[in-house]
Amino acid sequence: MNRELKELDIDLIDPDPENPRIIESLKTFNIEPNRENILNVLRNAPGGDGPGISELEKSIIATEGILDPIILRPEGDRYLCIEGNTRLAIYNKNHERYPDIPFWKKIPAVIYKDIDDPMLEMIRLGAHFVGKKEWSLYAKGAYISNMIKNNAKTFPEIVEVIGGTPSKLESLLQAYDDFNEYFAPLFTGTNEAEGGRPNEKEMSKFVNANTGSVSAALETFIDENPKLQFAKWIKQGKIESAADDVRKIPTVLNNDVSREAFLSDKNLKIKDALKLIPRDTSSGSVKLSDANISLLADQLKLKIGDTTIEELNKEDSEDLDSLLMLNLDLNQFLDHIDTD
């Protein structure tokens, strides 16, 4: 593969109009996808699950430049930014602000001179799905959905690049579709900070709702359009945690008392509905080796909640190492489990 590392004038570089961090904003507000508009949207786009643009900008200033060059593809006498659009937006903003400072005029870049469209997609997937600059779940869903619709990559090809199981990718795509079909239409404004636009980070709740037990409980106990009702719960603030609250939906819906209260009171959060369920006093006598995974997970969460960061950071504490190893083991296990 023919590639070259060099510092390039930022005025010669165009941001990627297919960047999933901004493509939905361009469509929502009917913004023309030209260079200026894309860079402006990128400046205001959330950083996904990682640091926002302000933290990244501070890091670039502190290190006097970017540590990872952006990736470009030549297009005539200009260049398309395949990876590193946010960094390009930061350089462009500061060059406009400080035109006499040469530092912001040129940006380190790797130029792939003979890259074709399939390889371009592979680079994007590798950088933002399994690399250290991961997109948010919503951005991932948007990108994969567009790739499949445009026949850029087949489903098996995408799974091969990003790893994991086909069911995890299917769950991500389903969650992306559910978010846009049921959740996004509940909002009519344009300002996310004032509650007028859907928060894309809420998509993680839709991902978890696709697991077998949660999906089955919703289908069983919600008579009409379970996914729309689930979306309304999120908007009403009844579901706060993607991990804990969504996982407890079957528990709440399977109990007559908590189900009736949760479904009839639009202000009752699921964590409060849980308190209406009589506690199983027999669980306290279960031996650790005999406890099921659900009970172990609940007890571990309670224990962690009672532990301070200072306690975990003690030099003689083995707890932090144990948690880190457990996290590694769980991630490896969940990456290969079928969640259907």
C-alpha positions as CSV (number, residue, x, y, z in Angstrom):
1,M,0.0,0.0,0.0
2,N,1.5,3.3,-1.2
3,R,1.4,5.9,1.7
4,E,3.3,9.0,2.7
5,L,3.7,10.9,6.0
6,K,3.9,14.6,5.7
7,E,2.6,17.9,7.1
8,L,-0.1,19.3,4.9
9,D,-1.8,22.7,4.6
10,I,-5.2,22.4,6.2
11,D,-6.9,24.5,3.5
12,L,-6.2,21.6,1.1
13,I,-8.1,19.1,3.2
14,D,-11.9,18.4,3.1
15,P,-13.7,16.8,6.1
16,D,-15.6,13.6,5.4
17,P,-19.3,14.3,4.6
18,E,-20.0,10.6,5.6
19,N,-18.6,11.0,9.1
20,P,-21.3,9.5,11.3
21,R,-20.7,12.0,14.1
22,I,-22.2,14.7,11.9
23,I,-24.2,13.1,9.1
24,E,-27.4,12.9,11.1
25,S,-27.1,16.6,12.1
26,L,-26.7,17.6,8.4
27,K,-29.8,15.6,7.5
28,T,-31.9,16.8,10.5
29,F,-31.3,20.5,9.9
30,N,-31.1,20.2,6.1
31,I,-27.6,21.7,6.1
32,E,-25.6,21.7,2.9
33,P,-22.6,19.3,3.3
34,N,-19.9,21.7,2.3
35,R,-16.5,22.1,4.0
36,E,-17.4,25.1,6.2
37,N,-20.7,23.6,7.4
38,I,-19.2,20.2,8.2
39,L,-16.4,21.7,10.2
40,N,-18.8,23.9,12.1
41,V,-21.0,20.9,13.0
42,L,-17.9,18.9,14.0
43,R,-17.0,21.7,16.4
44,N,-20.3,21.4,18.2
45,A,-20.8,17.6,17.9
46,P,-20.6,15.6,21.1
47,G,-17.4,13.5,21.6
48,G,-19.4,10.3,21.7
49,D,-18.3,8.1,24.5
50,G,-14.9,9.6,24.7
51,P,-13.6,13.2,25.5
52,G,-15.3,16.1,23.8
53,I,-13.6,18.5,21.4
54,S,-12.5,20.9,24.2
55,E,-10.5,18.1,26.0
56,L,-9.0,17.0,22.8
57,E,-8.1,20.6,21.9
58,K,-6.4,21.1,25.3
59,S,-4.4,17.9,24.7
60,I,-3.2,19.1,21.3
61,I,-2.1,22.4,22.7
62,A,-0.3,20.8,25.7
63,T,1.6,18.3,23.4
64,E,2.2,21.0,20.8
65,G,0.5,19.0,18.1
66,I,-1.4,15.7,17.5
67,L,0.3,12.5,18.4
68,D,-1.5,10.5,15.8
69,P,-1.5,11.8,12.2
70,I,-4.9,12.1,10.5
71,I,-5.5,9.8,7.5
72,L,-6.1,11.3,4.0
73,R,-7.0,10.1,0.5
74,P,-6.1,12.3,-2.5
75,E,-9.0,13.5,-4.5
76,G,-7.8,15.5,-7.5
77,D,-5.7,18.4,-6.2
78,R,-7.3,18.1,-2.7
79,Y,-7.5,15.5,0.1
80,L,-10.4,13.8,1.9
81,C,-10.0,13.2,5.6
82,I,-10.8,9.6,6.2
83,E,-9.9,9.5,9.9
84,G,-9.2,12.5,12.1
85,N,-12.1,14.9,11.2
86,T,-12.4,16.3,14.7
87,R,-8.7,17.0,14.9
88,L,-8.9,18.8,11.5
89,A,-11.8,20.9,12.8
90,I,-9.7,21.9,15.8
91,Y,-6.8,23.0,13.6
92,N,-9.1,24.9,11.3
93,K,-10.8,26.7,14.2
94,N,-7.5,27.8,15.7
95,H,-6.1,28.8,12.4
96,E,-9.0,31.1,11.9
97,R,-8.6,32.5,15.4
98,Y,-4.8,32.8,15.2
99,P,-3.9,33.2,11.5
100,D,-0.4,34.5,12.3
101,I,0.6,31.4,14.2
102,P,2.2,28.8,11.7
103,F,1.5,26.0,14.2
104,W,-2.2,25.7,13.1
105,K,-1.6,26.1,9.4
106,K,-0.3,22.5,8.7
107,I,-1.3,19.2,10.2
108,P,0.6,15.9,10.3
109,A,-1.1,13.4,7.9
110,V,-0.7,9.9,6.4
111,I,-1.7,10.0,2.8
112,Y,-2.8,6.8,1.2
113,K,-2.2,7.4,-2.5
114,D,-3.8,4.3,-4.0
115,I,-6.6,3.5,-1.5
116,D,-9.9,2.2,-3.0
117,D,-13.4,2.5,-1.5
118,P,-13.4,-1.0,0.2
119,M,-10.0,-0.3,1.9
120,L,-11.3,3.1,2.9
121,E,-14.2,1.5,4.7
122,M,-11.8,-1.0,6.4
123,I,-9.7,1.8,7.8
124,R,-12.7,3.6,9.2
125,L,-14.0,0.4,10.8
126,G,-10.6,-0.5,12.2
127,A,-10.1,3.0,13.7
128,H,-13.5,3.6,15.2
129,F,-14.8,0.1,16.1
130,V,-11.8,-1.7,17.6
131,G,-9.3,1.1,17.8
132,K,-8.6,3.7,20.5
133,K,-10.8,6.4,18.9
134,E,-14.1,4.5,19.2
135,W,-17.3,6.2,18.0
136,S,-20.4,6.3,20.2
137,L,-22.9,3.5,19.8
138,Y,-25.1,5.7,17.8
139,A,-22.3,6.7,15.4
140,K,-21.4,3.1,15.0
141,G,-25.0,2.2,14.2
142,A,-25.4,5.0,11.7
143,Y,-22.2,4.1,9.9
144,I,-22.9,0.4,9.6
145,S,-26.5,1.0,8.6
146,N,-25.4,3.3,5.8
147,M,-22.7,0.9,4.7
148,I,-25.2,-2.0,4.3
149,K,-27.8,0.2,2.6
150,N,-25.2,1.5,0.1
151,N,-23.8,-2.0,-0.4
152,A,-20.4,-0.8,0.6
153,K,-19.8,-3.9,2.8
154,T,-21.7,-7.1,3.5
155,F,-22.8,-8.1,6.9
156,P,-20.2,-10.9,7.2
157,E,-17.4,-8.6,6.0
158,I,-18.2,-6.1,8.8
159,V,-18.4,-8.8,11.4
160,E,-15.0,-10.1,10.3
161,V,-13.4,-6.6,10.7
162,I,-14.9,-5.6,14.1
163,G,-15.0,-9.0,15.7
164,G,-17.5,-10.3,18.2
165,T,-20.6,-12.2,17.2
166,P,-23.2,-11.5,14.4
167,S,-25.9,-11.3,17.0
168,K,-24.1,-8.3,18.7
169,L,-23.9,-6.5,15.4
170,E,-27.6,-7.3,14.7
171,S,-28.5,-6.0,18.1
172,L,-26.6,-2.7,17.5
173,L,-28.4,-2.2,14.1
174,Q,-31.8,-3.0,15.6
175,A,-31.1,-0.6,18.5
176,Y,-30.2,2.2,16.0
177,D,-33.4,1.6,14.0
178,D,-35.5,1.5,17.2
179,F,-33.9,4.8,18.4
180,N,-34.8,6.6,15.2
181,E,-38.2,5.0,14.8
182,Y,-39.5,5.3,18.3
183,F,-37.4,7.6,20.4
184,A,-36.3,10.4,18.1
185,P,-39.9,11.3,17.0
186,L,-40.8,12.0,20.6
187,F,-38.7,15.2,20.3
188,T,-39.6,18.2,18.2
189,G,-37.0,20.9,19.2
190,T,-33.5,21.6,18.0
191,N,-31.6,22.1,21.2
192,E,-30.5,18.9,23.0
193,A,-29.4,20.8,26.2
194,E,-33.0,22.0,26.6
195,G,-34.5,18.6,25.9
196,G,-35.6,19.4,22.4
197,R,-33.4,16.8,20.7
198,P,-32.9,13.2,21.6
199,N,-29.6,12.4,23.4
200,E,-27.8,9.9,21.2
201,K,-26.2,8.3,24.3
202,E,-29.6,6.9,25.2
203,M,-29.1,4.4,22.4
204,S,-27.2,2.1,24.9
205,K,-30.6,1.5,26.6
206,F,-32.1,0.3,23.3
207,V,-29.1,-2.1,22.8
208,N,-29.7,-3.6,26.2
209,A,-33.4,-3.8,25.6
210,N,-32.7,-6.2,22.7
211,T,-31.5,-8.9,25.1
212,G,-33.7,-12.0,25.3
213,S,-35.2,-11.6,28.8
214,V,-35.9,-7.9,28.5
215,S,-37.4,-8.1,25.0
216,A,-39.5,-11.1,26.1
217,A,-40.8,-9.2,29.2
218,L,-41.7,-6.1,27.1
219,E,-43.6,-8.3,24.6
220,T,-45.4,-10.2,27.3
221,F,-46.6,-7.4,29.5
222,I,-46.9,-4.4,27.2
223,D,-50.1,-4.8,25.1
224,E,-49.5,-2.2,22.4
225,N,-46.2,-1.3,20.7
226,P,-43.7,-2.3,23.5
227,K,-40.8,-0.5,21.8
228,L,-42.6,2.8,21.7
229,Q,-43.6,2.4,25.3
230,F,-40.0,1.7,26.2
231,A,-38.9,4.9,24.4
232,K,-41.5,6.9,26.3
233,W,-40.2,5.5,29.6
234,I,-36.7,6.8,28.7
235,K,-38.0,10.2,27.8
236,Q,-40.0,10.4,31.0
237,G,-36.9,9.5,33.0
238,K,-38.3,6.2,34.3
239,I,-35.3,4.3,33.0
240,E,-32.0,6.0,34.1
241,S,-29.3,3.4,33.8
242,A,-28.6,1.5,30.6
243,A,-27.1,-1.4,32.6
244,D,-29.0,-1.7,35.9
245,D,-32.4,-0.2,35.1
246,V,-32.9,-2.0,31.7
247,R,-31.7,-5.3,33.2
248,K,-34.3,-5.0,36.0
249,I,-37.3,-4.5,33.6
250,P,-38.2,-8.3,33.7
251,T,-38.1,-8.3,37.5
252,V,-40.4,-5.4,37.8
253,L,-42.9,-6.5,35.1
254,N,-43.0,-10.1,36.4
255,N,-44.3,-9.0,39.8
256,D,-48.0,-8.0,40.0
257,V,-47.5,-5.2,42.5
258,S,-44.4,-3.5,41.0
259,R,-45.8,-3.9,37.4
260,E,-49.1,-2.2,38.3
261,A,-47.3,0.7,40.0
262,F,-44.7,1.2,37.3
263,L,-47.2,1.1,34.4
264,S,-49.8,3.4,36.1
265,D,-47.5,6.1,37.5
266,K,-45.5,7.9,34.8
267,N,-43.3,9.5,37.4
268,L,-42.3,6.2,39.1
269,K,-38.7,5.2,38.2
270,I,-37.9,1.5,37.8
271,K,-35.5,1.6,40.7
272,D,-38.3,2.7,43.0
273,A,-40.7,0.1,41.6
274,L,-38.1,-2.5,42.6
275,K,-38.5,-1.5,46.2
276,L,-42.2,-2.6,46.1
277,I,-41.1,-6.2,45.5
278,P,-40.8,-8.2,48.8
279,R,-37.2,-9.1,49.4
280,D,-36.3,-12.8,49.2
281,T,-34.9,-13.4,52.7
282,S,-33.8,-16.9,51.7
283,S,-31.1,-15.4,49.4
284,G,-29.0,-14.4,52.4
285,S,-28.5,-18.0,53.3
286,V,-27.3,-19.1,49.9
287,K,-23.7,-20.2,49.8
288,L,-21.5,-18.1,47.5
289,S,-20.6,-21.2,45.4
290,D,-24.4,-22.0,45.0
291,A,-25.5,-18.4,44.0
292,N,-26.7,-17.8,40.5
293,I,-25.1,-15.2,38.3
294,S,-27.9,-12.7,38.7
295,L,-27.6,-12.8,42.5
296,L,-23.8,-12.6,42.4
297,A,-24.0,-9.6,40.0
298,D,-26.5,-7.8,42.3
299,Q,-24.5,-8.4,45.4
300,L,-21.2,-7.3,43.7
301,K,-22.9,-4.1,42.5
302,L,-24.1,-3.4,46.1
303,K,-20.6,-4.0,47.5
304,I,-18.9,-1.8,44.9
305,G,-21.5,0.9,45.7
306,D,-20.4,0.8,49.4
307,T,-16.7,1.0,48.5
308,T,-14.9,4.3,48.0
309,I,-12.3,5.1,45.4
310,E,-9.8,5.8,48.1
311,E,-10.3,2.3,49.5
312,L,-9.7,0.8,46.1
313,N,-6.6,2.8,45.5
314,K,-4.8,1.7,48.7
315,E,-1.4,0.2,47.9
316,D,-2.1,-2.9,49.8
317,S,-5.6,-3.5,48.4
318,E,-6.1,-6.5,46.2
319,D,-9.7,-5.4,45.4
320,L,-8.8,-3.2,42.4
321,D,-6.7,-5.9,40.8
322,S,-9.5,-8.4,41.3
323,L,-12.0,-6.0,39.7
324,L,-9.7,-5.3,36.7
325,M,-9.2,-9.0,36.1
326,L,-13.0,-9.6,36.4
327,N,-13.6,-6.8,33.9
328,L,-11.2,-8.4,31.5
329,D,-12.7,-11.8,31.8
330,L,-16.3,-10.5,31.5
331,N,-15.4,-8.5,28.3
332,Q,-13.8,-11.5,26.7
333,F,-16.8,-13.7,27.7
334,L,-19.4,-11.3,26.5
335,D,-17.7,-10.7,23.2
336,H,-18.3,-14.3,22.3
337,I,-21.7,-14.9,23.8
338,D,-24.9,-15.0,21.7
339,T,-27.3,-12.5,23.3
340,D,-30.3,-13.5,21.2
